[in-house]
Amino acid sequence: MDISAGWDLVVIGSGPAGEAAAMQAAKKDLRVAIIEDQAAVGGNCTHWGTIPSKALRHQVRQVIRTQRNPLLRGILNPREIRWQDLIARTREVIGAQVQVRSDFYVRNRVTVFGGRGRIVGAGEVQVDDNEGRQHLLKTRDIIIATGSRPYHPEDVDFDHPRIYDSDTILSMEHTPRHLLIYGAGVIGSEYACIFTGLGIRVDLINSREHLLDFLDTEISDALSYHLREQGCTIRQSEEYKRVLADDEGVTLELQSGKKLRADALLWCNGRSGNTQDIGLDAVGLEANNRGQLKVNQGYQTGAEHIYAIGDVVGWPSLASASYDQGRFCAAAIAGDAVKQVTDVPTGIYTIPGISSVGRTEQELTEARVPYEVGQAFFKNLARAQITGERVGMLKILFHRETLAVLGIHCFGYQAMEIVHVGQAIMRQPGELNTLKYFIDTTFNYPTMAEAYRVAAINGLNRIQR
């Protein structure tokens, strides 16, 4: 065994959280090593989650836009597109991301160990590398950033070739005509839009009463409407009873007595932290039933000098937040003040997309906050008319008396980009964070960002009647 001493920090996992922690620590002049058990850096985010799913979504959106364009209509038939061809293009994006991320480690002099990392004691991490060798890394601090994986109930046979999760769907070698998606959270809703965009019949099974019920109700209702308009059948308040698969397809039996039959099943019902077999018992740590670790405000676990960030600590389980958690954790280890991730915007890559920041109408109503709403419907914006992306709206929630912006909710074209304008204003002090900013500021025309001015004027008109 090769024994390597003198490390300041060893990071287990090279996803967004681990990468950000390693880069920040290196910039603080710490000697850093990072361990990744996949063939290349990037973690599940790059290889199985965020990057491939968003690359697939982009391709499907291009297909949909082509179909809607009067000059191009009829040139492309979505049903003739093979799933394998979409995946091939997605692999190109993944390869490009791996190259970019690999360069980060080289430029910042962070040593990468390819293999399985396991904590064997205080300040010791053993690596069984991809060449069959063993390394013992002796370090002052350890960060666990091992990400998450799709949750697998024991009574579902995920080895069957017609049963997939959000990882293995990227390896599907056929294009189904009819797909069942169990779980209507963010991942399930995104894939429902991807497959319906290809003309595939989709049944989306939701265990809750409403789709994505943490969203503003109006936005959630809009997504439900447009999914159904695209041909998706949404089945609310349903729980599975049994999954039966054979050579021809999959039958999903529900607790309500319904039996749904399709070519394949995509299981999207939750994720579990990757904390199995990483040596938690060696340092007295124990994960919860979803593989997640408890940490304090500084991301420190119950064991001294061991930290956890990203999906393994639970909420918000977003790549964007994980990057910040990694940076803040490493900076605190280096002696900076402890910082927490706050005001995280929601970004849901459905078709159309959804993004929001701040409080919802439901929350403001329950808190008895006197608020008003300003709306801009995309169908009335010149830019949306030019691009043909007329579906959607921007909604600003603001205090009736102070005009302070309380929430931004966007559904439609470029929602994930548009929300950051409102997010920036909400973080400003005093009168800078009011509806007046949007009214008094000149926006480029025609743009989607102009929706802020339209929505602000709409809201101000409501309280000046």
C-alpha positions, -999 to +999 in steps of 0.1 A: +000+000+000+013+035-009+011+058+021+007+095+012+009+119+041+008+157+044-026+164+029-046+193+043-079+182+028-092+150+011-125+153-008-144+121-016-165+128-047-159+151-077-195+163-083-204+200-080-199+201-042-166+182-042-152+201-071-161+235-057-146+225-023-114+213-039-109+244-060-117+268-031-093+249-008-065+250-034-070+288-038-065+290-001-031+273-005-042+240+011-028+207-003-058+190-017-066+155-030-099+145-045-112+109-051-137+099-078-148+063-084-162+068-118-139+066-149-138+104-152-144+134-129-177+153-127-197+130-105-233+119-111-243+155-120-221+154-152-225+117-161-260+107-151-280+137-138-281+174-145-259+176-176-274+147-197-310+154-188-307+191-197-288+182-229-317+158-238-342+185-230-325+210-252-325+186-282-362+179-276-370+216-274-353+221-307-375+194-322-406+210-308-396+244-321-390+230-355-425+215-355-440+248-345-422+269-371-445+274-402-414+275-425-401+241-412-432+223-403-433+187-417-395+185-422-390+166-390-412+139-375-405+135-337-416+098-339-387+091-363-361+102-338-343+074-320-336+076-283-301+063-290-293+092-313-303+117-287-281+099-262-251+100-286-253+138-288-257+139-250-224+119-247-206+146-266-217+172-241-207+150-212-173+146-228-168+183-232-178+189-196-153+162-184-125+179-203-133+213-188-135+199-153-103+179-157-085+210-167-096+227-134-077+201-114-046+204-134-045+242-133-051+243-095-027+215-087-053+193-071-043+156-072-071+133-085-072+097-074-094+075-096-109+048-074-131+040-044-125+061-013-132+048+022-125+064+056-105+040+077-099+062+107-095+098+119-076+116+092-071+086+070-088+077+037-080+045+018-083+045-020-086+013-040-078+028-074-088+017-108-054+000-114-059-024-085-035-005-062-042+009-027-033+043-013-036+055+022-041+093+024-033+110+057-050+143+061-062+169+085-097+173+072-121+152+051-151+163+031-177+137+021-193+148-012-204+115-027-237+127-042-268+105-045-284+078-066-319+069-075-339+053-047-347+016-053-375-001-034-366-037-027-398-051-044-390-036-078-367-055-102-343-029-116-323-056-133-352-061-158-344-046-192-377-027-193-374-011-159-353+020-156-343+047-132-331+082-140-295+069-144-301+037-164-326+055-188-295+070-204-286+034-215-320+025-229-314+008-263-349+011-277-375+039-282-407+030-264-441+040-278-457+042-243-438+049-211-449+048-174-431+073-152-436+066-115-428+097-094-438+132-104-412+152-087-387+174-105-369+145-123-401+127-132-418+159-145-387+168-166-385+134-182-423+134-188-418+166-209-388+151-228-407+119-238-440+136-247-419+161-268-408+131-288-444+120-294-442+091-269-473+084-249-466+090-212-485+082-180-471+102-151-480+088-117-480+113-089-483+102-052-494+137-042-526+156-049-509+182-070-479+183-093-448+198-077-469+211-048-440+232-034-444+256-063-467+286-064-501+270-071-507+290-103-473+278-117-480+242-108-514+243-124-499+258-156-474+229-158-501+204-153-522+220-181-493+220-206-482+185-198-517+173-206-518+194-237-486+177-249-503+143-245-492+133-210-517+116-187-512+127-151-525+104-124-527+121-091-528+106-055-517+072-067-494+047-049-479+017-065-488-018-052-467-040-075-446-039-106-447-068-130-424-070-160-421-094-189-404-096-223-431-074-239-436-046-213-444-036-178-476-037-157-479-012-129-505-021-103-517+008-082-532+007-047-564+022-061-569-010-082-558+004-115-535-015-137-513+004-162-495-013-191-467+001-212-435-007-230-413+004-202-412+020-167-391+049-156-388+050-117-383+086-104-394+083-068-367+099-047-329+096-043-306+082-016-272+095-005-241+076-016-229+070+020-228+032+018-194+015+022-174+047+027-163+039+063-187+059+083-186+034+111-148+039+115-154+074+127-187+069+146-210+083+119-244+070+108-265+080+079-303+082+080-326+059+061-320+079+029-282+078+032-280+114+044-257+128+070-265+155+096-243+185+097-241+218+116-241+253+102-205+249+091-212+216+073-194+196+100-206+162+108-207+147+143-171+136+138-143+161+143-126+173+110-151+155+088-176+175+068-204+167+044-219+187+015-241+183-015-268+157-019-255+137+011-269+164+035-303+166+018-320+199+010-318+216-014-301+188-034-294+211-063-261+214-083-262+251-080-265+250-042-239+222-040-213+244-056-219+271-030-218+246-002-185+233-014-170+268-016-183+279+018-173+247+035-137+248+022-134+285+030-145+278+066-119+250+069-093+275+057-103+299+085-129+321+069-163+329+085-190+303+082-215+310+055-248+292+046-265+288+013-296+310+012-321+323-013-317+293-036-337+297-068-358+268-080-349+258-116-371+230-131-362+221-167-396+210-179-410+222-213-418+251-207-393+257-179-401+269-144-380+290-120-388+309-088-372+326-059-387+339-027-421+332-012-452+318-029-488+332-027-497+304-004-469+312+021-477+349+021-514+343+026-507+319+055-484+345+071-510+373+066-487+394+046-505+422+026-492+414-009-502+421-044-494+405-078-479+419-109-481+397-141-467+397-175-480+372-200-454+361-226-480+361-254-481+399-251-443+404-253-427+412-286-397+390-280-420+360-273-440+367-304-408+368-325-394+335-311-428+318-311-424+311-274-458+326-263-465+302-235-458+314-200-458+343-176-437+362-151-453+369-117-439+394-092-453+392-056-447+425-037-458+441-004-488+464-010-475+492+013-437+491+010-436+477-026-408+453-015-404+424-038-413+392-020-413+365-047-406+360-083-422+331-102-417+324-139-431+298-162-421+296-199-392+304-223-359+311-206-375+311-171-343+298-155-324+328-169-350+354-163-354+347-126-319+359-118-329+395-126-355+394-099-332+375-075-305+402-078-330+429-069-345+410-040-310+409-024-306+446-025-312+468+006-339+493+013-357+509-016-335+492-042-356+461-035-389+474-046-412+474-075-400+509-084-367+495-097-384+476-125-406+506-134-378+532-134-352+510-152-349+509-190-349+474-204-337+464-238-365+460-263-376+435-274-363+411-247-378+385-223-364+405-194-387+433-203-414+412-187-402+426-153-413+462-164-446+449-177-453+429-146-443+458-123-466+483-140-494+457-140-489+453-102-487+490-095-520+496-114-537+471-091-530+491-060-536+526-075-571+520-088 
